[in-house]
Amino acid sequence: MNIIVCIKQVPDTTEVKIDPVTNTLIRQGVPSIVNPFDKNAVEAALQLRELHGGKVTILSMGPPQAKDALKECIVMGADEAVLVSDRAFGGADTLATSYTLASAIRALGKFDLILCGKQAIDGDTAQVGPEIAEYLNIPQVTYAAKIEKVNDQTLRVHREQDDCYEVIEAQMPVMITAVKSLNEPRLGTVWGCVRACRNDIKVLTAADMQVNYDRLGLKGSPTQVRQIFTPEARGQGKIITGVPAAEAAEQLAQMLCKSIG
C-alpha cells in the first residue's frame, strides 16, 4: 500500500498567542507539536504497512520550521516526508490549504490511501481532510475508530458516532480521518532518530505543482478572520446554603433581578 499521511504542526495549546493587529496565530517563539489526531493517523499508517507492506509518506504544509514535525513522524517509523512550503501559501484558510495539499498529492504520484487526523487542535474545523478528498474526487470516511483491509481494493472502516459505530467499506484510493480511539501512537526509536537526522526533507513549492495561483494562500481563501479575542473572565459564583430550597430560590430570584437592573 502506498499511504500518504497529512499532518499539521500546531502551537502547543497551553501557549497559544494571538496577534491583536493581524488576528493570526503568533508562531515565533511559541513551542509547536504535531497535531495529536495526526499522530493517530501516522500510527494507523504504520500498522497497515506492517501488516500489508508498502510505503508511508508524511505530508505537511507550513513554514520551514514544520520540518521538525515531519522528522518526528520519521522517528516514529515513516519512510519519507515532504514539506509543502512557499510564501504563496501564506494566510490560507481550509479551502486553500486543502487545494494546495491535494495539488501536492497529485505531484507525488499514485497512492492507495490518504490518512488525516479528524481535525487540528488550533482550528478545530475538521474540514481539510474531507476537502482534500473532494479535490481528488475520491471516497472519504471520517472519524475512523478501526481500519481493516478487506482485499487489495477495499478497506473496512468502523466510523465512530455519538452512540454507535457505522461499518463502511470503501474502494481505494480513499481518504480516512482518524480519531483518538483508533490507536495509541508509538514512541520513536533510537534508529528512528538516526534516520530522521539523516533524512533530507523534500520541499515542494508552488512552482513544483500544477496550481492556479488565484486559489492559493490569502487570495484563494474565501474565509477571513475579522477578529479574535479572549473572552472576559467570569466573576466568582455564589452558592446559597443553609436555608430551605424555597428560600434559596427566592434569594436567587432577587439576585437575578438586581443583576439585570
C-alpha positions in Angstrom: 0.0 0.0 0.0 1.2 3.5 -0.8 -0.1 5.6 2.1 0.1 9.4 2.5 -0.5 10.9 5.9 -1.2 14.6 6.1 -0.1 16.2 9.3 0.0 19.7 10.7 2.4 21.4 13.1 0.3 23.3 15.6 1.1 25.6 18.6 1.0 23.9 22.0 -2.5 24.7 23.2 -1.1 25.9 26.5 1.0 28.5 24.7 -1.4 29.9 22.1 -0.9 33.6 21.4 -2.9 35.8 19.0 -1.6 38.9 17.2 -4.2 41.6 18.1 -3.5 43.5 14.9 -3.5 40.7 12.3 -5.8 38.3 14.2 -3.4 35.5 13.3 -1.5 33.0 15.5 1.9 34.2 16.8 4.2 31.2 15.9 7.5 32.9 16.6 8.9 31.7 19.9 5.8 29.6 20.6 6.5 25.8 21.2 4.9 23.6 18.5 3.8 20.0 18.4 2.5 17.5 15.9 -1.3 17.7 15.9 -2.3 14.9 18.3 -5.0 13.4 16.0 -2.5 13.4 13.2 -0.3 11.1 15.3 -3.1 8.6 15.4 -3.2 8.8 11.6 0.5 8.2 11.4 0.2 5.2 13.7 -2.6 3.7 11.6 -0.5 4.0 8.5 2.5 2.3 10.2 0.3 -0.6 11.4 -1.2 -1.0 7.9 2.3 -1.1 6.4 3.5 -3.6 8.9 0.5 -5.9 8.0 0.4 -5.4 4.3 3.6 -3.9 3.2 4.1 -0.7 1.3 5.3 2.8 2.0 4.3 5.6 4.3 4.9 9.2 3.2 4.2 12.1 5.6 3.0 15.4 4.0 2.6 18.8 5.6 2.1 22.4 4.5 3.8 25.1 6.5 6.9 27.2 7.1 10.4 25.7 7.2 10.1 25.0 10.9 7.4 22.4 10.2 10.3 20.1 9.2 10.6 19.4 12.9 7.1 17.8 12.9 7.9 15.8 9.8 11.1 14.5 11.4 9.2 13.4 14.5 7.0 11.2 12.2 10.1 9.7 10.7 11.3 8.9 14.2 8.0 7.0 14.6 8.8 4.9 11.5 7.6 6.8 8.4 9.6 6.1 5.2 9.8 9.7 3.9 8.4 13.1 4.4 7.6 16.1 2.2 7.1 19.7 3.2 4.8 21.9 1.1 6.2 25.4 1.7 6.0 28.7 -0.2 5.2 32.3 0.6 2.3 32.0 -1.9 0.6 29.6 0.6 0.6 32.1 3.4 -2.7 33.0 5.0 -4.6 30.0 3.6 -7.9 29.0 5.0 -9.1 25.4 5.0 -10.2 25.6 1.3 -6.9 27.0 0.0 -5.0 24.6 2.3 -6.8 21.5 1.0 -6.4 22.7 -2.6 -2.7 23.1 -2.0 -2.3 19.7 -0.3 -4.4 17.9 -3.0 -2.1 19.5 -5.7 0.9 18.3 -3.8 -0.5 14.7 -3.6 -1.1 14.7 -7.3 2.6 15.8 -7.8 3.7 12.9 -5.6 2.0 10.4 -7.9 0.0 7.2 -7.3 -1.4 6.5 -3.8 -3.9 4.0 -2.3 -4.8 5.7 1.0 -4.7 9.2 2.5 -4.9 9.5 6.3 -5.5 12.6 8.3 -6.3 13.4 11.9 -10.0 14.2 12.4 -9.2 17.8 13.0 -6.4 20.2 14.1 -6.5 21.4 17.7 -5.8 25.0 16.7 -8.6 25.5 14.2 -10.9 22.6 15.1 -12.7 22.8 11.7 -12.4 19.1 10.6 -12.6 20.4 7.0 -9.2 19.9 5.4 -9.3 16.1 5.1 -12.7 15.9 3.5 -11.9 18.8 1.2 -8.7 17.1 0.0 -10.9 14.1 -0.9 -13.3 16.3 -2.8 -10.5 17.9 -4.8 -9.0 14.5 -5.6 -12.5 13.1 -6.4 -12.1 10.0 -4.1 -14.3 8.5 -1.4 -13.9 9.7 2.2 -14.7 8.1 5.6 -14.3 10.4 8.6 -13.9 9.6 12.3 -12.3 6.2 11.9 -12.0 4.2 15.1 -10.9 1.0 13.3 -9.4 0.3 9.9 -9.3 -3.2 8.3 -8.0 -4.2 4.9 -10.6 -6.5 3.2 -8.7 -7.2 0.0 -6.3 -5.4 -2.4 -9.0 -2.9 -3.4 -11.2 -2.4 -0.3 -10.9 -1.1 3.2 -13.5 -1.6 6.0 -13.8 1.3 8.5 -15.6 1.4 11.8 -16.8 5.0 11.9 -17.3 6.5 15.3 -20.7 8.1 16.1 -22.1 9.6 19.3 -23.8 6.4 20.3 -22.8 3.7 17.8 -20.4 2.7 15.1 -21.0 2.7 11.3 -19.2 -0.1 9.4 -18.3 1.2 6.0 -16.5 -0.5 3.1 -14.7 1.9 0.7 -12.8 1.3 -2.5 -9.2 2.5 -2.7 -7.9 5.1 -3.2 -9.8 6.6 -0.2 -9.3 9.3 2.3 -9.8 8.5 6.0 -9.7 10.7 9.1 -8.6 9.3 12.5 -10.0 9.7 16.0 -8.1 9.3 19.2 -9.6 5.9 20.0 -8.2 4.4 16.8 -4.9 3.6 18.4 -2.1 4.6 20.8 0.7 6.3 18.8 4.1 4.7 19.4 7.2 6.3 20.7 10.2 6.7 18.4 13.3 4.5 18.5 17.0 5.3 18.5 17.2 4.0 15.0 14.3 6.3 14.1 16.2 9.3 15.5 19.2 8.3 13.4 17.0 8.1 10.2 15.4 11.4 11.0 18.8 13.1 11.3 20.0 11.6 8.0 16.7 12.3 6.2 16.7 15.2 3.8 13.1 16.5 3.9 11.9 17.1 0.3 10.3 20.6 -0.2 7.6 21.3 -2.7 6.9 24.9 -3.8 4.1 26.3 -5.9 6.4 26.0 -8.9 6.7 22.2 -8.4 3.0 21.7 -8.7 0.3 22.4 -11.2 -1.7 25.0 -9.4 -3.9 28.1 -10.1 -2.2 30.9 -8.1 -5.5 32.6 -7.6 -6.6 29.6 -5.4 -3.5 29.7 -3.1 -2.9 31.5 0.2 -4.9 34.5 1.3 -6.0 35.3 -2.2 -7.6 31.9 -2.6 -9.3 32.0 0.9 -13.0 33.0 1.0 -12.9 32.7 4.8 -11.2 35.6 6.6 -10.9 36.2 10.3 -12.2 39.6 11.3 -11.4 39.5 15.0 -10.1 37.1 17.6 -10.2 37.9 21.3 -10.0 36.3 24.7 -13.4 36.4 26.5 -13.5 38.3 29.8 -13.1 36.1 32.8 -16.3 35.3 34.6 -16.8 36.5 38.2 -16.8 34.2 41.1 -20.1 32.2 41.6 -22.1 32.3 44.8 -23.6 29.2 46.5 -26.6 29.6 48.7 -26.5 27.1 51.6 -28.1 26.6 55.0 -31.6 27.6 54.1 -34.7 25.7 52.7 -34.9 25.3 49.0 -37.9 27.7 48.7 -36.0 30.4 50.5 -32.8 29.8 48.4 -34.9 30.1 45.3 -36.3 33.4 46.4 -32.8 34.7 47.2 -31.6 33.6 43.8 -34.5 35.4 42.1 -33.8 38.6 44.0 -30.1 38.4 43.0 -31.0 37.8 39.3 -33.4 40.8 39.3 -30.7 43.1 40.7 -28.2 41.8 38.2 -30.4 42.7 35.2 -31.4 46.1 36.6 
